[in-house]
Amino acid sequence: MEPTFYATVIGTLVGLLGTLLVVRQNEIALLKKESRDQKEMDQRLHIAQADFDARLATVNAEQKNKFKLAALDKRMNKHQEAYTLWIELYHSFHSPQAIEIARRCEDWWFNNCLYLEEKPRASFKKALFHVGSYQGYTKEMKEQFWPTIENVGREITEAVDLAFLAEGMETKRIQAPENSSKNTPQ
């Protein structure tokens, strides 16, 4: 075999390898570009998703506020009713009428409790629970549970964002009696 044959074969192989190398470099460049494009698309998608989430949260907050505002008048009235009933219960706590008033409060609570914020709803119910047993409580138990009963009014007032009233609220403070047979407020 002649050297020109080898030179031709080698030249052809070098040419082929050069072409394959160029094609491969083009494929790698294309893959890199596609990878950059994919990363860019992922970033855009991430930004769009974050923007969508933010807008959705805003819309949800606005809707929630609209629903709260729609029920605000009724909720305010129910908080006022709860406060009025609590005052009546609070001032009659040591009287024989306390159980009757507590029953009326409980009936009201079952019909209206969902209009109250969570804190006053729970404290109002706790106060009603203690009315029935209060006369049988020991002095220590009365002292333990009395703050729970006293705080209902403050929690109702604060729940309707009238904290300025709660801070200045002065109710006649009734002391837990030492003798459970006392039936009048002190």
GROMACS elastic network, one bead per residue, 0.5 to 0.9 nm:
[ bonds ]
;  ai    aj funct       b0    kb
    1     4     6  0.83839   500
    1     5     6  0.67872   500
    1     6     6  0.77577   500
    2     5     6  0.53107   500
    2     6     6  0.67447   500
    2     7     6  0.87341   500
    3     6     6  0.50813   500
    3     7     6  0.60324   500
    3     8     6  0.84522   500
    4     8     6  0.58985   500
    4     9     6  0.84476   500
    5     8     6  0.50110   500
    5     9     6  0.61376   500
    5    10     6  0.84258   500
    6     9     6  0.50468   500
    6    10     6  0.58631   500
    6    11     6  0.81786   500
    7    10     6  0.50381   500
    7    11     6  0.57615   500
    7    12     6  0.83233   500
    8    12     6  0.59298   500
    8    13     6  0.84244   500
    9    12     6  0.50124   500
    9    13     6  0.60112   500
    9    14     6  0.84301   500
   10    14     6  0.59545   500
   10    15     6  0.83672   500
   11    14     6  0.50414   500
   11    15     6  0.59925   500
   11    16     6  0.84533   500
   12    16     6  0.60044   500
   12    17     6  0.84331   500
   13    17     6  0.59147   500
   13    18     6  0.83193   500
   14    18     6  0.59082   500
   14    19     6  0.84448   500
   15    19     6  0.60919   500
   15    20     6  0.84780   500
   16    19     6  0.50232   500
   16    20     6  0.59809   500
   16    21     6  0.83207   500
   17    21     6  0.58427   500
   17    22     6  0.84559   500
   18    22     6  0.61299   500
   18    23     6  0.85454   500
   19    22     6  0.50621   500
   19    23     6  0.60771   500
   19    24     6  0.84320   500
   20    23     6  0.50023   500
   20    24     6  0.59164   500
   20    25     6  0.83927   500
   21    24     6  0.50184   500
   21    25     6  0.60007   500
   21    26     6  0.84819   500
   22    25     6  0.50167   500
   22    26     6  0.61076   500
   22    27     6  0.85740   500
   23    26     6  0.50283   500
   23    27     6  0.61585   500
   23    28     6  0.86139   500
   24    28     6  0.60846   500
   24    29     6  0.84745   500
   25    28     6  0.50221   500
   25    29     6  0.60439   500
   25    30     6  0.84494   500
   26    29     6  0.50101   500
   26    30     6  0.60205   500
   26    31     6  0.85222   500
   27    31     6  0.60587   500
   27    32     6  0.85081   500
   28    31     6  0.50124   500
   28    32     6  0.60577   500
   28    33     6  0.84858   500
   29    32     6  0.50502   500
   29    33     6  0.60941   500
   29    34     6  0.85265   500
   30    33     6  0.50139   500
   30    34     6  0.60491   500
   30    35     6  0.84204   500
   31    35     6  0.59367   500
   31    36     6  0.84987   500
   32    36     6  0.61034   500
   32    37     6  0.84209   500
   33    36     6  0.50194   500
   33    37     6  0.59767   500
   33    38     6  0.84081   500
   34    38     6  0.59118   500
   34    39     6  0.84694   500
   35    39     6  0.61255   500
   35    40     6  0.84781   500
   36    39     6  0.50350   500
   36    40     6  0.60369   500
   36    41     6  0.84636   500
   37    41     6  0.60154   500
   37    42     6  0.84613   500
   38    42     6  0.59945   500
   38    43     6  0.84871   500
   39    43     6  0.61016   500
   39    44     6  0.85350   500
   40    43     6  0.50438   500
   40    44     6  0.61386   500
   40    45     6  0.84724   500
   41    45     6  0.59372   500
   41    46     6  0.84015   500
   42    46     6  0.59890   500
   42    47     6  0.85331   500
   43    47     6  0.61212   500
   43    48     6  0.84797   500
   44    47     6  0.50536   500
   44    48     6  0.60004   500
   44    49     6  0.84455   500
   45    49     6  0.59794   500
   45    50     6  0.84969   500
   46    49     6  0.50648   500
   46    50     6  0.61247   500
   46    51     6  0.85306   500
   47    50     6  0.50962   500
   47    51     6  0.60752   500
   47    52     6  0.84973   500
   48    51     6  0.50125   500
   48    52     6  0.60138   500
   48    53     6  0.85140   500
   49    53     6  0.60382   500
   49    54     6  0.85207   500
   50    53     6  0.50499   500
   50    54     6  0.61169   500
   50    55     6  0.85835   500
   51    54     6  0.51200   500
   51    55     6  0.61535   500
   51    56     6  0.84938   500
   52    55     6  0.51160   500
   52    56     6  0.59781   500
   52    57     6  0.84976   500
   53    56     6  0.50207   500
   53    57     6  0.60535   500
   53    58     6  0.85474   500
   54    57     6  0.51229   500
   54    58     6  0.62250   500
   54    59     6  0.86661   500
   55    58     6  0.50112   500
   55    59     6  0.61342   500
   55    60     6  0.85147   500
   56    59     6  0.50313   500
   56    60     6  0.60039   500
   56    61     6  0.84653   500
   57    60     6  0.50197   500
   57    61     6  0.60345   500
   57    62     6  0.84788   500
   58    61     6  0.50916   500
   58    62     6  0.60734   500
   58    63     6  0.85397   500
   59    62     6  0.50167   500
   59    63     6  0.60761   500
   59    64     6  0.85040   500
   60    63     6  0.50523   500
   60    64     6  0.60448   500
   60    65     6  0.84991   500
   61    64     6  0.50273   500
   61    65     6  0.60766   500
   61    66     6  0.85138   500
   62    65     6  0.50510   500
   62    66     6  0.60990   500
   62    67     6  0.86604   500
   63    67     6  0.62211   500
   63    68     6  0.85453   500
   64    67     6  0.51525   500
   64    68     6  0.61399   500
   64    69     6  0.85415   500
   65    69     6  0.59749   500
   65    70     6  0.84030   500
   66    69     6  0.50486   500
   66    70     6  0.60115   500
   66    71     6  0.86694   500
   67    71     6  0.63258   500
   67    72     6  0.83439   500
   68    71     6  0.52792   500
   68    72     6  0.56992   500
   68    75     6  0.87754   500
   69    73     6  0.76736   500
   70    73     6  0.73742   500
   70    74     6  0.84683   500
   71    74     6  0.53916   500
   71    75     6  0.59402   500
   71    76     6  0.84660   500
   71   115     6  0.86368   500
   72    76     6  0.58839   500
   72    77     6  0.84289   500
   73    76     6  0.51537   500
   73    77     6  0.62016   500
   73    78     6  0.86646   500
   74    77     6  0.50481   500
   74    78     6  0.61670   500
   74    79     6  0.86072   500
   74   115     6  0.77480   500
   75    78     6  0.50244   500
   75    79     6  0.60987   500
   75    80     6  0.84773   500
   75   115     6  0.52942   500
   75   116     6  0.67403   500
   75   117     6  0.88619   500
   75   160     6  0.84154   500
   76    79     6  0.51073   500
   76    80     6  0.61262   500
   76    81     6  0.86065   500
   76   115     6  0.85553   500
   76   116     6  0.87092   500
   76   160     6  0.67729   500
   77    81     6  0.61401   500
   77    82     6  0.85719   500
   78    82     6  0.60662   500
   78    83     6  0.84689   500
   78   112     6  0.69503   500
   78   113     6  0.84274   500
   78   115     6  0.64201   500
   78   116     6  0.69584   500
   79    83     6  0.60756   500
   79    84     6  0.85700   500
   79   115     6  0.76200   500
   79   116     6  0.61837   500
   79   117     6  0.85756   500
   79   120     6  0.87390   500
   79   156     6  0.63411   500
   79   157     6  0.78343   500
   79   159     6  0.82669   500
   79   160     6  0.73497   500
   80    83     6  0.50021   500
   80    84     6  0.61173   500
   80    85     6  0.85705   500
   80   156     6  0.81897   500
   80   157     6  0.85237   500
   81    84     6  0.50657   500
   81    85     6  0.61267   500
   81    86     6  0.84489   500
   81   108     6  0.88051   500
   82    85     6  0.51373   500
   82    86     6  0.59865   500
   82    87     6  0.85917   500
   82   105     6  0.80477   500
   82   108     6  0.81645   500
   82   109     6  0.79871   500
   82   112     6  0.88607   500
   82   113     6  0.89503   500
   82   116     6  0.84048   500
   82   120     6  0.88967   500
   82   124     6  0.80879   500
   82   153     6  0.85614   500
   82   156     6  0.75695   500
   83    87     6  0.61634   500
   83    88     6  0.86359   500
   83   152     6  0.80928   500
   83   153     6  0.59315   500
   83   156     6  0.64734   500
   83   157     6  0.77458   500
   84    87     6  0.51776   500
   84    88     6  0.63178   500
   84    89     6  0.86370   500
   84   153     6  0.89414   500
   85    88     6  0.50602   500
   85    89     6  0.60682   500
   85    90     6  0.83789   500
   85   101     6  0.81522   500
   85   102     6  0.87824   500
   85   104     6  0.85061   500
   85   105     6  0.62786   500
   85   108     6  0.88033   500
   86    90     6  0.57451   500
   86    91     6  0.84452   500
   86   105     6  0.78384   500
   86   124     6  0.76351   500
   86   127     6  0.87667   500
   86   149     6  0.89387   500
   86   152     6  0.72560   500
   86   153     6  0.67115   500
   87    91     6  0.60957   500
   87    92     6  0.85015   500
   87   153     6  0.74760   500
   87   171     6  0.89177   500
   88    91     6  0.54160   500
   88    92     6  0.62501   500
   88    93     6  0.85281   500
   88    98     6  0.88714   500
   88   101     6  0.75447   500
   89    92     6  0.51451   500
   89    93     6  0.57665   500
   89    97     6  0.89065   500
   89    98     6  0.63467   500
   89    99     6  0.89123   500
   89   101     6  0.61244   500
   89   102     6  0.65806   500
   89   105     6  0.79804   500
   89   128     6  0.87537   500
   89   131     6  0.87195   500
   90    93     6  0.52961   500
   90    94     6  0.86200   500
   90    98     6  0.85965   500
   90   149     6  0.75106   500
   90   150     6  0.75075   500
   90   174     6  0.81726   500
   90   185     6  0.88195   500
   91    94     6  0.77838   500
   91    95     6  0.84813   500
   91    98     6  0.87404   500
   91   172     6  0.86588   500
   91   174     6  0.76228   500
   91   184     6  0.85269   500
   91   185     6  0.61539   500
   91   186     6  0.89345   500
   92    95     6  0.51642   500
   92    96     6  0.78548   500
   92    97     6  0.65632   500
   92    98     6  0.52846   500
   92   101     6  0.79825   500
   92   183     6  0.82605   500
   92   184     6  0.72965   500
   92   185     6  0.66496   500
   93    96     6  0.81954   500
   93    97     6  0.79839   500
   93    98     6  0.51623   500
   93    99     6  0.83593   500
   93   131     6  0.69771   500
   93   134     6  0.84209   500
   93   183     6  0.80360   500
   93   184     6  0.81387   500
   93   185     6  0.72763   500
   94    97     6  0.83599   500
   94    98     6  0.67667   500
   94   134     6  0.84644   500
   94   135     6  0.77395   500
   94   176     6  0.85761   500
   94   177     6  0.81801   500
   94   180     6  0.78742   500
   94   181     6  0.82445   500
   94   182     6  0.64285   500
   94   184     6  0.55221   500
   94   185     6  0.60252   500
   94   186     6  0.89098   500
   95    98     6  0.55575   500
   95    99     6  0.85698   500
   95   182     6  0.75864   500
   95   184     6  0.53959   500
   95   185     6  0.73713   500
   96    99     6  0.68679   500
   96   100     6  0.81006   500
   96   183     6  0.64989   500
   96   184     6  0.87918   500
   97   100     6  0.52710   500
   97   101     6  0.61412   500
   97   102     6  0.84638   500
   98   101     6  0.51162   500
   98   102     6  0.59068   500
   98   103     6  0.85824   500
   98   131     6  0.69822   500
   98   132     6  0.83300   500
   99   103     6  0.61883   500
   99   104     6  0.86919   500
   99   131     6  0.66430   500
   99   132     6  0.63133   500
  100   103     6  0.51599   500
  100   104     6  0.64367   500
  100   105     6  0.86729   500
  101   104     6  0.50521   500
  101   105     6  0.61196   500
  101   106     6  0.85247   500
  102   106     6  0.59728   500
  102   107     6  0.85371   500
  102   127     6  0.89480   500
  102   128     6  0.59769   500
  102   129     6  0.87710   500
  102   131     6  0.68108   500
  102   132     6  0.80126   500
  103   107     6  0.61470   500
  103   108     6  0.85202   500
  103   128     6  0.82665   500
  104   107     6  0.51367   500
  104   108     6  0.62292   500
  104   109     6  0.85374   500
  105   108     6  0.50149   500
  105   109     6  0.59668   500
  105   110     6  0.86837   500
  105   124     6  0.89503   500
  105   128     6  0.75205   500
  106   110     6  0.61911   500
  106   111     6  0.86388   500
  106   125     6  0.77963   500
  106   128     6  0.69017   500
  107   110     6  0.53344   500
  107   111     6  0.64699   500
  107   112     6  0.87112   500
  108   111     6  0.52359   500
  108   112     6  0.59826   500
  108   113     6  0.77634   500
  109   112     6  0.51746   500
  109   114     6  0.85945   500
  109   121     6  0.82244   500
  109   124     6  0.81902   500
  109   125     6  0.76803   500
  110   113     6  0.59230   500
  110   114     6  0.85859   500
  111   114     6  0.81628   500
  112   115     6  0.57993   500
  112   116     6  0.74393   500
  113   116     6  0.54321   500
  113   117     6  0.83901   500
  113   121     6  0.60589   500
  114   117     6  0.75378   500
  114   118     6  0.84321   500
  114   121     6  0.78054   500
  115   121     6  0.86328   500
  116   119     6  0.81661   500
  116   120     6  0.65296   500
  116   121     6  0.55514   500
  116   156     6  0.80305   500
  116   159     6  0.80151   500
  116   160     6  0.89720   500
  117   120     6  0.58869   500
  117   121     6  0.60382   500
  117   122     6  0.87370   500
  117   156     6  0.79686   500
  117   159     6  0.61093   500
  117   160     6  0.81654   500
  118   121     6  0.51562   500
  118   122     6  0.62300   500
  118   123     6  0.86930   500
  118   159     6  0.85615   500
  119   122     6  0.53739   500
  119   123     6  0.62118   500
  119   124     6  0.85019   500
  119   152     6  0.88176   500
  119   155     6  0.66202   500
  119   156     6  0.79180   500
  119   159     6  0.76037   500
  120   123     6  0.50441   500
  120   124     6  0.57408   500
  120   125     6  0.83511   500
  120   151     6  0.89712   500
  120   152     6  0.62225   500
  120   153     6  0.80817   500
  120   154     6  0.85530   500
  120   155     6  0.52183   500
  120   156     6  0.51211   500
  120   157     6  0.87015   500
  120   158     6  0.88085   500
  120   159     6  0.70635   500
  121   124     6  0.53241   500
  121   125     6  0.63159   500
  121   126     6  0.87600   500
  121   152     6  0.88754   500
  121   156     6  0.82721   500
  122   125     6  0.52021   500
  122   126     6  0.62242   500
  122   127     6  0.87316   500
  123   127     6  0.61477   500
  123   128     6  0.86213   500
  123   148     6  0.69974   500
  123   149     6  0.75919   500
  123   151     6  0.77240   500
  123   152     6  0.56632   500
  123   155     6  0.78363   500
  123   156     6  0.89977   500
  124   127     6  0.51809   500
  124   128     6  0.63575   500
  124   129     6  0.87521   500
  124   149     6  0.79215   500
  124   152     6  0.58751   500
  124   153     6  0.86668   500
  124   156     6  0.86846   500
  125   128     6  0.51005   500
  125   129     6  0.62686   500
  125   130     6  0.88481   500
  126   129     6  0.50017   500
  126   130     6  0.63909   500
  126   131     6  0.88957   500
  126   148     6  0.75550   500
  126   149     6  0.76887   500
  127   130     6  0.52133   500
  127   131     6  0.64464   500
  127   145     6  0.85937   500
  127   146     6  0.88352   500
  127   148     6  0.67679   500
  127   149     6  0.50649   500
  127   150     6  0.86174   500
  127   152     6  0.75660   500
  128   131     6  0.53031   500
  128   132     6  0.73371   500
  128   149     6  0.85823   500
  129   132     6  0.62273   500
  129   133     6  0.74026   500
  129   134     6  0.88774   500
  130   133     6  0.53764   500
  130   134     6  0.55320   500
  130   145     6  0.76410   500
  130   146     6  0.89999   500
  130   149     6  0.80890   500
  131   134     6  0.51688   500
  131   135     6  0.78228   500
  132   135     6  0.74378   500
  132   136     6  0.85991   500
  133   136     6  0.55353   500
  133   137     6  0.64281   500
  134   137     6  0.51162   500
  134   138     6  0.85113   500
  134   141     6  0.84935   500
  134   142     6  0.68955   500
  134   145     6  0.88584   500
  134   180     6  0.82328   500
  135   138     6  0.83626   500
  135   142     6  0.87720   500
  135   180     6  0.55646   500
  135   181     6  0.75161   500
  136   180     6  0.73627   500
  137   140     6  0.78200   500
  137   141     6  0.55653   500
  137   142     6  0.59096   500
  137   180     6  0.78249   500
  138   141     6  0.51422   500
  138   142     6  0.61980   500
  138   143     6  0.86317   500
  138   178     6  0.86627   500
  138   180     6  0.80936   500
  139   142     6  0.50907   500
  139   143     6  0.62133   500
  139   144     6  0.85645   500
  139   176     6  0.79373   500
  139   177     6  0.75720   500
  139   178     6  0.58221   500
  139   179     6  0.76328   500
  139   180     6  0.79442   500
  140   143     6  0.51004   500
  140   144     6  0.60804   500
  140   145     6  0.87094   500
  141   145     6  0.61207   500
  141   146     6  0.83123   500
  142   145     6  0.53128   500
  142   146     6  0.57024   500
  142   176     6  0.61512   500
  142   177     6  0.79571   500
  142   178     6  0.86064   500
  143   146     6  0.53771   500
  143   147     6  0.75237   500
  143   175     6  0.87678   500
  143   176     6  0.62676   500
  143   177     6  0.87726   500
  144   147     6  0.69636   500
  144   148     6  0.80970   500
  145   148     6  0.53558   500
  145   149     6  0.66803   500
  145   150     6  0.89484   500
  146   149     6  0.50974   500
  146   150     6  0.61778   500
  146   151     6  0.86984   500
  146   175     6  0.82348   500
  146   176     6  0.65599   500
  147   151     6  0.60076   500
  147   152     6  0.88521   500
  148   151     6  0.54308   500
  148   152     6  0.68938   500
  149   152     6  0.58451   500
  149   153     6  0.84803   500
  150   153     6  0.68018   500
  150   154     6  0.79022   500
  150   173     6  0.84546   500
  150   174     6  0.86813   500
  151   154     6  0.52455   500
  151   155     6  0.61728   500
  151   156     6  0.86602   500
  152   155     6  0.51812   500
  152   156     6  0.61923   500
  152   157     6  0.86294   500
  153   156     6  0.51656   500
  153   157     6  0.61620   500
  153   158     6  0.85809   500
  153   166     6  0.82161   500
  154   157     6  0.51094   500
  154   158     6  0.60655   500
  154   159     6  0.84741   500
  154   163     6  0.84094   500
  154   165     6  0.87700   500
  154   166     6  0.55215   500
  154   167     6  0.84004   500
  154   169     6  0.79854   500
  155   158     6  0.50970   500
  155   159     6  0.59545   500
  155   160     6  0.88678   500
  155   166     6  0.82036   500
  156   159     6  0.51360   500
  156   160     6  0.68036   500
  156   166     6  0.88697   500
  157   160     6  0.57214   500
  157   161     6  0.69377   500
  157   162     6  0.56265   500
  157   163     6  0.64564   500
  157   164     6  0.89084   500
  157   165     6  0.69859   500
  157   166     6  0.57806   500
  158   161     6  0.51031   500
  158   162     6  0.53627   500
  158   164     6  0.83224   500
  158   165     6  0.80680   500
  158   166     6  0.62925   500
  159   162     6  0.72877   500
  159   163     6  0.80382   500
  160   163     6  0.79411   500
  161   164     6  0.81839   500
  162   165     6  0.54521   500
  162   166     6  0.66474   500
  163   167     6  0.61568   500
  163   168     6  0.86392   500
  164   167     6  0.53112   500
  164   168     6  0.65077   500
  164   169     6  0.84479   500
  165   168     6  0.52491   500
  165   169     6  0.56007   500
  166   170     6  0.84772   500
  167   170     6  0.85195   500
  170   173     6  0.81531   500
  171   174     6  0.87264   500
  172   186     6  0.87040   500
  173   186     6  0.78557   500
  174   177     6  0.85938   500
  174   185     6  0.62225   500
  174   186     6  0.52653   500
  175   178     6  0.88227   500
  175   185     6  0.80164   500
  175   186     6  0.63040   500
  176   179     6  0.87934   500
  176   180     6  0.87005   500
  176   186     6  0.84970   500
  177   180     6  0.61746   500
  177   181     6  0.85038   500
  177   182     6  0.68715   500
  177   185     6  0.88226   500
  177   186     6  0.80780   500
  178   181     6  0.88586   500
  178   182     6  0.84500   500
  179   182     6  0.60394   500
  180   183     6  0.78210   500
  182   185     6  0.81341   500
